[in-house]
Amino acid sequence: MTTTNKIWEAYKFPIILIVSIIIGSLVGMALGEQALIFKPFGDIFLNLMFTVVVPLVFITISSAVSNMANMKRLGSILGYLLLVFIITGLIAAVIMITTVTITQPGVGVNIQVEAVNEIEKLNAGEQIVKALTVTDFTELISRRNMLPLILFSIFFGLCVTLLGEKGKKIAEGLDALSQVFMKMIQLIMYYAPIGLAAYFAALIGEFGPKLLGSYAKAMAVYYPITILYFFIAFAVYSYFAGGGTGVRTYFKNIISPAVTSIATQSSIATLPVNLEAARRIGVSKDIREIVLPIGATMHMDGSCLSAILKISFLFGIYGKEFAGIDTFAIAILISIMSGVVMSGVPGGGLIGEMLIVNLYGFPLEAFPIIATIGFLVDPPATMVNATGDTVAAMMVSRLVEGKEWLKNKVTV
């Protein structure tokens, strides 16, 4: 087999996905809003992914926990998971603070906004309750309540483990069901090239012009930074996880999740593809089935980057200097809360934007501005969020299983 054939076999599907997105984007640019006729074909793909993801999260997490004989290992995975999430979020925030301090994306931008009604005040207690629980079991079966579902799945898996011998059959059944759902994902992905091409045609046709308006300067900062963060920061993280082999293995397998996340603009919808990528990389079954579902809800480096951009943009528009230890400290706190804490709360993105307006004392009219930025940066932000989950799983593997984990990988 020639080198070209080997490359084609290794990257065939990601290449097909990328080509389909390029074709869809070109069609969207050529047809403009007329390209919306393709939107239903893209929505079919998105709906298929969203439909399967809720049972997938429950099955994979409860299966991983119920089949885990060593509860100390579960504690290590969860502890290192939180550590990795916070540290990578902090790094992302510092990188963006440095970037916006140099580029000042909001300076000189003139945006006319309409007055808005008073923003509802935040109730911390209510938000914590909403983040962790739901009022009825039927509400668990919704991607809008992923964190309560994750906690319920962990609790269910623990109870199966505590049953001992009686729980083994349930654990085996959960493991078999997880394989069934992964097979479903493989079949759905055969439709992905058509679905993604249609989705991008409609997306570019409808929203492409907005990227060239008043927010162009902010986009010119954010898009390159996310690309650089993806290639440089994730290369460093994967090197920490597995050396040179870790870097090569990561970038070889991450293309499909990256493309899917850009198209779907959802870490949750990308989760099934991420789980398969982590399996191919060699992340242990229990680690990938715990870290990735939780990461899809709580690990958002892209959101950390965008939170700093929003703050800096508002400072520039309202003629304030984005400088000072206190200003930076609050910005970092908000960004980490947006990326690690509030992402698990229903409407967490909007809550983060409310915090920015309230804590810095901006007028209420500032809220639609950063909400618009949030919408425009969503595709690359989601890409960083989703692909960051995979490299986080690799880092957790390194911390839990030792630096030789990749050499001793067991892909089950």
C-alpha positions in Angstrom: 0.0 0.0 0.0 1.4 3.4 -1.0 1.8 6.3 1.4 -1.0 8.2 -0.3 -3.3 5.2 0.1 -2.4 4.9 3.8 -3.2 8.6 4.4 -6.5 8.2 2.6 -7.5 5.2 4.6 -6.5 6.9 7.9 -8.2 10.2 7.1 -10.9 9.2 4.6 -14.0 10.1 6.6 -12.7 13.4 8.1 -11.7 14.5 4.6 -15.1 13.7 3.2 -16.7 15.7 6.1 -14.4 18.7 5.5 -15.1 18.6 1.7 -18.8 18.4 2.3 -18.7 21.4 4.6 -16.7 23.4 2.1 -19.2 22.5 -0.7 -22.1 23.5 1.6 -20.4 26.8 2.5 -19.8 27.7 -1.1 -23.4 26.9 -1.9 -24.5 29.2 1.0 -22.3 32.0 -0.2 -23.6 31.7 -3.8 -27.3 31.4 -3.0 -27.5 33.6 0.1 -30.8 33.2 2.0 -32.1 31.0 -0.7 -29.8 28.3 0.7 -32.3 27.9 3.6 -34.1 25.4 1.4 -31.3 22.9 2.5 -31.9 23.5 6.2 -34.3 20.6 6.8 -31.6 18.1 5.6 -29.1 19.6 8.2 -31.8 19.6 10.9 -32.4 15.9 10.4 -28.7 15.1 11.2 -28.8 17.4 14.2 -32.0 15.9 15.5 -30.7 12.4 15.1 -27.6 13.3 17.2 -29.7 15.1 19.9 -32.2 12.2 20.1 -29.6 9.6 20.8 -27.4 11.6 23.1 -29.5 11.6 26.3 -29.9 7.8 26.6 -26.2 7.5 25.5 -25.1 9.7 28.4 -27.1 7.7 30.9 -26.0 4.4 29.6 -22.3 5.2 29.2 -21.9 6.8 32.6 -23.9 4.3 34.6 -22.2 1.5 32.7 -18.7 2.9 33.5 -19.5 3.4 37.2 -21.3 0.1 37.7 -18.5 -1.9 36.0 -15.8 -0.2 38.1 -14.6 -2.5 40.8 -12.3 0.1 42.4 -14.3 3.1 43.8 -11.0 4.8 44.7 -10.3 4.9 40.9 -13.7 6.7 40.4 -12.7 9.3 43.0 -9.4 9.8 41.3 -11.0 10.2 37.9 -13.5 12.8 39.2 -10.9 14.7 41.2 -8.4 15.0 38.3 -11.2 15.8 35.9 -12.2 18.9 37.9 -8.5 19.9 38.3 -7.9 19.6 34.5 -11.1 21.5 33.7 -10.2 24.4 36.0 -6.5 24.7 34.9 -7.2 24.6 31.2 -10.0 27.2 31.7 -7.6 29.4 33.5 -5.0 29.1 30.8 -7.6 29.9 28.1 -8.7 33.0 30.1 -5.1 34.3 30.5 -4.3 33.8 26.8 -7.4 35.8 25.8 -6.7 38.6 28.3 -3.2 39.0 26.8 -4.7 39.0 23.3 -7.5 41.6 23.9 -5.1 43.8 25.8 -3.0 44.1 22.7 -5.7 44.2 20.1 -8.5 46.1 21.9 -11.3 44.7 19.7 -14.0 47.0 21.0 -12.2 50.3 20.6 -13.6 52.5 17.9 -16.6 50.3 17.3 -20.0 52.1 17.2 -23.0 49.9 17.7 -26.6 51.3 18.0 -28.7 49.2 20.4 -32.3 49.5 21.5 -33.2 49.9 25.2 -34.0 46.7 27.0 -36.2 45.8 29.9 -34.7 45.3 33.3 -32.6 42.1 33.5 -34.0 39.7 36.1 -31.8 39.5 39.2 -29.9 36.3 39.8 -30.8 34.1 42.7 -27.7 32.0 43.6 -29.6 29.4 45.6 -32.1 28.8 42.8 -29.4 28.5 40.2 -27.6 25.9 42.3 -30.7 23.8 42.7 -31.5 24.1 39.0 -27.9 23.1 38.1 -28.0 19.9 40.2 -31.6 18.7 40.3 -34.9 18.6 38.4 -38.4 18.5 39.8 -39.6 15.3 38.0 -38.0 12.3 36.4 -39.3 13.2 33.0 -37.2 16.3 33.1 -34.1 14.2 33.3 -34.8 12.9 29.8 -33.8 16.2 28.2 -30.5 17.5 27.0 -31.5 20.8 28.7 -30.8 19.2 32.1 -27.5 17.3 31.4 -25.8 17.9 34.7 -28.7 16.5 36.8 -28.8 13.5 34.3 -25.0 13.0 34.8 -25.4 13.0 38.6 -28.3 10.6 38.4 -26.3 8.3 36.1 -23.4 8.3 38.5 -25.7 7.6 41.5 -27.5 4.8 39.5 -24.2 3.2 38.6 -23.0 3.4 42.3 -26.2 1.6 43.4 -25.7 -1.1 40.9 -22.1 -1.6 42.2 -23.3 -1.7 45.8 -25.7 -4.6 45.0 -22.6 -6.8 44.5 -23.4 -10.1 42.7 -27.0 -9.2 42.1 -25.9 -6.1 40.2 -23.5 -7.8 37.9 -26.2 -8.8 35.3 -27.4 -5.2 35.3 -23.9 -3.9 34.8 -23.3 -6.4 31.9 -26.6 -5.3 30.4 -25.6 -1.6 30.6 -22.3 -2.4 28.9 -24.1 -4.2 26.1 -26.5 -1.3 25.7 -23.6 1.2 25.5 -22.2 -0.9 22.5 -25.7 -0.8 20.9 -25.8 3.0 21.1 -22.2 3.4 19.7 -23.3 1.2 16.8 -26.3 3.6 16.3 -23.9 6.5 16.2 -21.7 4.8 13.5 -24.8 4.3 11.3 -26.0 7.9 11.8 -22.6 9.2 10.8 -23.0 7.7 7.3 -25.6 10.6 6.8 -23.2 13.2 8.2 -21.6 14.4 4.9 -25.1 15.2 3.5 -26.4 16.7 6.8 -23.3 18.9 7.4 -23.2 20.2 3.9 -26.9 21.2 4.1 -26.5 22.7 7.5 -23.5 24.8 6.5 -25.2 26.0 3.3 -28.2 27.3 5.3 -25.9 28.7 8.1 -23.6 30.7 5.7 -26.6 31.8 3.6 -28.5 33.2 6.5 -25.8 34.6 8.9 -22.6 35.1 6.8 -23.1 38.9 6.2 -23.3 39.5 10.0 -19.7 38.5 10.4 -18.7 41.4 8.2 -20.6 44.1 10.1 -19.9 45.9 13.4 -18.6 42.8 15.1 -16.0 42.0 12.4 -13.1 43.3 14.6 -14.1 41.0 17.5 -14.4 38.0 15.1 -11.0 38.8 13.6 -9.6 38.4 17.1 -11.6 35.4 18.2 -11.5 33.1 15.2 -7.6 33.1 14.8 -7.2 32.7 18.6 -9.4 29.6 18.7 -7.5 28.1 15.8 -4.2 28.8 17.5 -5.5 27.5 20.8 -6.6 24.3 19.1 -3.3 23.6 17.4 -0.9 24.9 20.1 -2.5 24.6 23.5 -4.0 21.2 22.6 -0.6 20.0 21.3 0.9 21.0 24.6 -1.9 19.2 26.6 -1.7 16.1 24.5 2.1 16.1 24.8 1.7 16.2 28.6 -0.7 13.3 28.3 1.3 11.1 26.1 4.5 12.7 24.7 5.0 12.9 20.9 2.8 9.8 20.4 0.0 11.5 22.3 0.2 14.6 20.0 0.1 12.5 16.8 -2.6 10.2 18.1 -4.8 13.1 19.2 -4.7 15.1 16.0 -5.1 11.9 13.9 -8.4 11.2 15.6 -9.8 14.6 16.5 -10.8 15.8 13.0 -14.3 14.2 13.0 -15.3 15.6 16.4 -13.9 19.0 15.4 -15.9 19.1 12.2 -19.0 17.8 13.9 -18.8 20.4 16.7 -18.4 23.3 14.3 -21.4 22.2 12.3 -23.8 21.3 15.2 -22.5 24.1 17.5 -23.2 21.7 20.4 -20.7 19.8 22.6 -23.6 17.5 23.5 -24.4 16.6 19.9 -20.6 16.0 19.4 -20.4 13.6 22.4 -21.1 10.4 20.5 -18.3 11.2 17.9 -16.0 12.2 20.7 -16.5 8.9 22.5 -15.5 7.0 19.4 -12.5 9.2 18.9 -11.3 8.7 22.5 -11.8 4.9 22.1 -9.5 5.0 19.0 -7.0 7.1 20.9 -6.8 4.5 23.6 -8.5 6.2 26.5 -9.8 3.6 29.0 -13.5 2.9 28.8 -14.3 4.1 32.3 -12.3 7.3 31.9 -13.8 8.3 28.5 -17.3 7.4 29.5 -17.1 9.6 32.6 -14.9 12.5 31.5 -16.4 13.1 28.1 -20.1 13.3 29.1 -19.2 15.5 32.1 -16.9 17.5 29.9 -19.6 18.1 27.3 -21.5 19.9 30.1 -18.8 21.4 32.2 -15.5 21.8 30.2 -15.7 24.9 28.0 -12.3 26.4 27.1 -13.9 28.1 24.2 -16.5 29.7 26.5 -13.6 30.9 28.7 -12.1 32.6 25.7 -15.3 34.2 24.5 -16.2 35.5 28.0 -13.0 37.5 28.1 -13.7 38.8 24.5 -17.2 39.9 25.5 -15.9 41.8 28.5 -13.1 43.5 26.6 -15.5 44.4 23.7 -17.8 46.2 26.1 -15.0 48.0 27.8 -13.9 49.3 24.3 -17.4 50.3 23.3 -18.1 52.2 26.5 -14.7 53.9 26.5 -13.3 52.1 29.6 -9.7 50.9 29.8 -9.5 47.1 30.1 -6.6 47.0 32.6 -5.8 46.5 36.2 -5.5 43.5 38.5 -9.0 43.7 39.9 -10.5 44.0 36.3 -8.5 41.0 35.1 -9.3 39.0 38.3 -13.1 39.4 37.9 -12.8 38.7 34.1 -10.9 35.4 34.9 -13.4 34.5 37.6 -16.4 35.1 35.2 -14.7 33.2 32.4 -14.0 30.1 34.5 -17.5 30.2 36.0 -18.9 30.4 32.4 -16.8 27.5 31.2 -16.8 25.1 34.2 -19.7 26.0 36.5 -22.5 27.8 34.8 -22.3 25.7 31.6 -24.1 23.0 33.6 -27.0 25.4 34.5 -29.9 25.7 32.1 -29.4 29.1 30.3 -25.8 29.2 31.7 -24.5 31.2 28.8 -27.0 34.0 29.4 -26.3 33.9 33.1 -22.6 34.5 32.4 -23.6 37.5 30.2 -25.8 38.9 32.9 -22.9 38.6 35.4 -20.7 40.6 33.0 -23.2 43.4 32.7 -24.0 43.5 36.5 -20.5 43.1 38.0 -18.9 45.7 35.7 -21.8 48.1 36.0 -22.5 48.3 32.2 -26.0 49.7 31.2 -28.7 47.2 30.4 -28.3 48.0 26.7 -25.0 46.1 26.8 -26.7 42.8 27.2 -27.8 42.4 23.5 -24.3 43.3 22.4 -22.6 40.4 24.2 -25.5 38.1 23.4 -24.8 38.8 19.7 -21.1 38.1 20.1 -22.0 34.8 21.9 -24.0 33.8 18.9 -21.3 34.8 16.3 -18.4 33.0 18.1 -20.4 29.9 18.8 -19.1 27.6 16.1 -15.3 28.0 16.9 -16.1 28.2 20.6 -17.9 24.9 20.5 -15.1 23.3 18.5 -12.6 24.2 21.2 -15.1 23.1 23.9 -15.7 19.7 22.4 -12.2 18.8 21.2 -10.9 20.0 24.5 -12.9 17.3 26.2 -11.0 14.6 24.4 -7.6 16.0 25.3 -8.8 16.4 28.8 -9.7 12.7 28.9 -6.1 12.0 27.7 -4.7 14.2 30.5 -6.9 12.5 33.1 -5.6 9.1 31.8 -2.1 10.3 32.3 -2.8 11.5 35.9 -4.8 8.3 36.9 -2.9 5.6 35.0 0.6 7.0 34.9 2.8 8.4 32.0 3.0 5.0 30.3 -0.8 4.7 29.8 -0.8 5.3 26.1 1.9 2.6 25.5 -0.3 0.1 27.5 -3.5 1.3 26.0 -6.5 -1.1 25.9 -9.2 -0.1 23.4 -12.4 -1.7 24.6 
